[in-house]
Amino acid sequence: MTTPRQTRESTQAKSLHALCPHCATPGAVRSSRQITPVYKQFYIACRNMLCGHTWLAELHVVHSITPSAVPDPSLHIRMGPTMAQLIRASADTRINGPPANDDDAARLQG
């Protein structure tokens, strides 16, 4: 008897992991539904038999990091900040510190 071949998507879905919000045991993806090209739902079950919690998790595209070489013209996914912008912003915060808010300083001291 042969076992059914796993598709690439089913293998990828099983590699997704989430901790149970109650007992922090890793959950197992039991099934999933692709709702739109940028939104998917996962049904997850806690692997801790004493807990038994099951839940629905969502995964959605927030923004692109690198543009697609073969973009779908029907999708409009915004571009996020570039890595250079993130590094520059992080360096600015480390060098200058967080922005000061002196508006309440007089009230707090007085």
C-alpha positions as semicolon CSV with decimal commas, in nm:
position;residue;x (nm);y (nm);z (nm)
1;M;0,000;0,000;0,000
2;T;0,147;0,334;-0,099
3;T;0,102;0,654;0,095
4;P;-0,022;0,968;-0,079
5;R;0,253;1,207;-0,185
6;Q;0,266;1,530;0,009
7;T;0,245;1,845;-0,197
8;R;0,492;2,126;-0,145
9;E;0,219;2,336;0,018
10;S;0,116;2,065;0,263
11;T;0,481;2,021;0,365
12;Q;0,520;2,396;0,410
13;A;0,198;2,424;0,611
14;K;0,320;2,155;0,849
15;S;0,648;2,343;0,900
16;L;0,454;2,643;1,028
17;H;0,452;2,631;1,405
18;A;0,275;2,821;1,678
19;L;0,283;2,776;2,052
20;C;-0,039;2,701;2,236
21;P;-0,149;3,024;2,406
22;H;-0,245;2,823;2,717
23;C;0,039;2,578;2,781
24;A;0,311;2,698;2,538
25;T;0,341;2,352;2,376
26;P;0,395;2,361;1,999
27;G;0,075;2,316;1,804
28;A;0,027;2,102;1,493
29;V;-0,139;2,241;1,181
30;R;-0,434;2,010;1,111
31;S;-0,568;2,187;0,803
32;S;-0,559;2,520;0,625
33;R;-0,764;2,727;0,382
34;Q;-0,629;2,978;0,130
35;I;-0,890;3,255;0,145
36;T;-0,719;3,505;-0,088
37;P;-0,374;3,518;-0,249
38;V;-0,252;3,717;0,054
39;Y;-0,458;3,562;0,336
40;K;-0,463;3,206;0,473
41;Q;-0,625;3,041;0,777
42;F;-0,468;2,755;0,974
43;Y;-0,649;2,521;1,211
44;I;-0,404;2,424;1,484
45;A;-0,421;2,167;1,765
46;C;-0,206;2,167;2,078
47;R;0,019;1,860;2,094
48;N;-0,015;1,844;2,473
49;M;-0,287;1,582;2,521
50;L;-0,363;1,715;2,870
51;C;-0,436;2,060;2,726
52;G;-0,633;1,971;2,411
53;H;-0,674;2,330;2,291
54;T;-0,747;2,391;1,922
55;W;-0,748;2,730;1,755
56;L;-0,768;2,918;1,428
57;A;-0,463;3,122;1,324
58;E;-0,433;3,366;1,037
59;L;-0,144;3,450;0,810
60;H;-0,149;3,751;0,583
61;V;0,098;3,942;0,371
62;V;0,196;4,268;0,542
63;H;0,428;4,413;0,278
64;S;0,689;4,313;0,024
65;I;1,056;4,315;0,120
66;T;1,186;4,244;-0,230
67;P;0,964;4,298;-0,533
68;S;0,863;3,991;-0,732
69;A;1,038;3,916;-1,058
70;V;0,703;3,789;-1,190
71;P;0,442;4,013;-1,020
72;D;0,071;3,935;-1,044
73;P;-0,084;4,253;-1,189
74;S;-0,408;4,190;-0,998
75;L;-0,229;4,217;-0,660
76;H;-0,132;4,544;-0,500
77;I;0,110;4,469;-0,217
78;R;0,286;4,774;-0,077
79;M;0,662;4,783;-0,043
80;G;0,797;4,795;0,310
81;P;1,108;4,978;0,417
82;T;1,432;4,862;0,260
83;M;1,697;4,692;0,470
84;A;1,917;5,002;0,429
85;Q;1,636;5,221;0,568
86;L;1,587;4,987;0,865
87;I;1,960;4,982;0,941
88;R;1,983;5,361;0,911
89;A;1,684;5,411;1,142
90;S;1,832;5,168;1,394
91;A;2,170;5,345;1,384
92;D;2,004;5,686;1,429
93;T;1,824;5,563;1,740
94;R;2,144;5,416;1,889
95;I;2,350;5,730;1,818
96;N;2,096;5,995;1,912
97;G;1,884;5,795;2,154
98;P;1,508;5,789;2,140
99;P;1,334;6,118;2,067
100;A;1,289;6,331;2,378
101;N;0,949;6,439;2,496
102;D;1,002;6,739;2,721
103;D;0,639;6,854;2,710
104;D;0,556;6,712;3,054
105;A;0,897;6,766;3,219
106;A;0,800;7,091;3,395
107;R;0,470;6,949;3,520
108;L;0,636;6,631;3,653
109;Q;0,912;6,823;3,835
110;G;0,685;7,088;3,982
